Amino acid sequence: MRFDVLTLFPDMFRAVLGDSIIGRAEKAGLIELNFIDIRNFTKNKHRKVDDTPYSGGGGMLMQAQPVFDAYMSVAGGLSYKPYTIFMSPQGSVFSQDKAIELSRYNHIILLCGHYEGIDQRVLDEIVDAEISLGDFVMTGGEIPAMAVIDTVSRLIPGVLANDGSFQNESHFQGLLEHPQYTKPQVWHDKAVPEVLLSGNHRMIDKWKHEQSLLTTLKKRPDMLEKAWLTVEDTDFIARQKENGYEN
């Protein structure tokens, strides 16, 4: 899978994504990461990419021309249009479901805004979707773009040591992940739950699933409305609520 990032700060990405799982995945050829400096496509000697908005007010706006030319340096000549995302506080909130959807694309371009935004005309011409990390405003789209690359890359076959491991993580099935434990067996007088030492995989799987339901009920009860629940799950949750677990 290929990611091209259009940004004013390409060095930020190598510092964060060059190590650990994502860095190893790139070295293994499982993903391709390209960071394109929008300033390289300006037509003035000062590499200026912004100007005052016609609407007035404070702040500066990124101009259409350098953004478009940076985009065409990637998309020009291709037989297809790469799926292009503008990282924007006006976009739909990023989620695990969206990450799964994006993982099915072979080529994604991420556009990172800065200052007060980008000239709407170039957004209308090249952007397929706008994505936000949440209902808050950041100084630029670089950190949100890194989050998208990290989250989507983990879903690419071969990136994780165990391709199925992400299916047990928080949010994958609409639930939070169950508690986990490692050695020693007893720490600060607290023991690992006995079921995890039993070797009974059916009971362990049942415990994990019930703990995911309990954790979600306690920490994010709003998620249960959209989670993939069976009749047994809803009965289990109802019993926990009767016992006052959510409190």
N, C-alpha and C positions, 0 to 999 in steps of 0.2 A: 504494500500500500504506500502511496506517495502523498506526502504533505508538503505544500509550498506555502510559506508564510510571508506575507507582504507587511513590512514593519519598518519603523524608523530606528529600531534598536535590535538588530539581528544578534549582537553579541550576548544579549540576555538569554537567548534560547540555548546556546551551546553550554553556558554555565549551568543550566538547570537540567537540560535533557541529554547532555552528553554522557552522563554516568548511569549506573544502576541498570534496571531492566530495559528502559527505553534505549539507552546507549548501546547495550549489548544486542538488542534487536536490530538496531541500525547496522552495526558491524556485521551481523549475521545475514544481512540483506533481506530481512523480513519486512522492514519499513524503510522508506527513503524520506529524509528530512532536508529541505532546502529553505534557507532564510534569505529573502530578497530585500535589500535595502532600498526603500522608496526614494531616498535622497539621491541615489545614483541615476535617477531618471528625471531630475529637474533640468530646466533649460537656462539656469542662471549660475553665475560663477560662485555664488554664496551658498548653493545647494538649498535654497529656500523652498519649502514645500507648502507654506501656509500664507494666508492673507486674511484681511478683515472681512467679516460677513456683511452682505448687503443689508441684512436685517438690522444691523446695528448691534449695540450691546457690547459687553466685554468679551475678551477672548479672541482666539484666532481659529480659522477653519482650514483644514487641509484641502488643497486644490485638486481638481479633477484630473488634470493632465498627468502629473507624475504618478498618481495612483493607477490611472488607466495604462500608462506605458509600462509600469512595473507588472501589472496584470498580464499585458500582452507579451511580455518577455517570457512568461510561463505558458500562456494559453495560445499565443499566436502560432499558427501552423499545425496545431493539433487537429485531428479528425473528429474530436468530440469536445464538449465544454466541460471542464472540470467543475465539480460541485463547489461553489464559492460561498463562503460564510463570512459575514461581517460580524465581528465581536462587538456587541452594542448593548447598552443598558435597556434599549427599547426592544430587544429581541425576546423570543420565547426562552423560558428558563431551562437551562441544560439539565438533563436527567439521564439515568441509566438507559431508559428506553430509547432516548435520542442517540446515545452513544452506540447502542446496538444497531440502530438504523444507519448511522454514519459508517460503521465498520463494514458495511456491505458495498461501499464505494471503493473504487480503485485509486481515485485521485481527488484530493480535496485541497482547495486553496482557502487559507484563512487570512482575512484582511484585518489588520489591527489599526484602529483609529487612535488619534491623540488630539491634544488641545480640546477644542469645543466640538469636534466631529469632522465629517468629510462632506464635501459638496455633494448634494443629493443626486445630481445628474449622473455621476459616475456610479453611485450605488444602484440607481435604477437600471443601469446598463449591464453591470457585471454580477451583481449579488443575487444568489438564489435563496438565501435564508439569513436571518439575523438571530444570533444566540447570545444570551446573557447568563452569567453565573448566578444571578439573583437580583433582587430588587434593591440594588445599591449602585453607586457610581464609583468607578476606579479612574486612575489618571490615564490609563491607556488600555488597549486590548491585548497587550502582550501576556500578562499573567493568565487571563481567561483562555487565551489561545493555547498556552502550555497545558492548562488543565484539560482542554478538549483533546489535545494530542496524546497526553498520558492516558486518559480514560479510554479513548478509542483504541489506541495501540494495544492495550492489554487484552483486547478481544480478538486480536488477529492470531490465527492459529500459529503456534510455535513460539509466540512472544513469552508466555508464561511457561515455566517448567512443566506444569500440569495443565494442559489445555482446558480441562474441565473445572479447574479450581475456582475460577471467577464465578461459576454458577452457584457457589455456596456463599458468596459474599453478600454484604448488605446491599439492598436495593435491586439485586438481579431479578428476584421473583416478587418484588414488591414488599419484601420484609427486611428487617435488620438482621444482621448475622448473630448467631448464637454465641455465648461466651466461649472462650478458648483457654486452654491451660497447657503448661509444659512443666518440665522437671524443675525443682524437686516435687515429689508427690505431696509433701506437707510443707507449707511456708507460712510463718507467723501464726502457727496453730490452725491454719486453714487448709483442709485437704481437698484434693481434686475429687469431683463427684465420682462416686463409686461406679456408676454405670459406664464411665469412660475407661475403666480398668477391667471391665467384665469380659471383653472380647466378643460380646454378643452384638454383632453389627446391626441387627434389626432393632434392638433396643436402643443402641447408640443413635441410629438415624432418627428414631422416634423422639428421643430426648433432644437432639439437636433441633428438630423441627418445632417441637413444643417450646423450647427456649427461644427460638426466633420469634414465635408468636408472642411470648411473654415480653421479650425485650421490646418488640415493636409496640405492644400495648402500653408499656410503661413509658417509653421515650418518644415514640411518634405514633400515637393512636390515629392520627389523621391518615396515615398510610394504609391502614387496614381497609379503608373504603375502596381503595383501588387495587388491593393485593389479590393474588390468585388464591382464593380460599376454597377448600372443600367443605362439605356439610360437617364433617368431623372437626374441621378447624373452627368453624363458626360456633359449634357446640362447645368446644374447648374454651374459646374466648368468652362465651357467655358465662360459663362456670367460673372463670377467673374474675369476671366483673362482679358476679354475685358475692365472691369472696373479698371484694374490695381491692383486688390486686393493683388496679390502675392508680390507686392512692398511695 
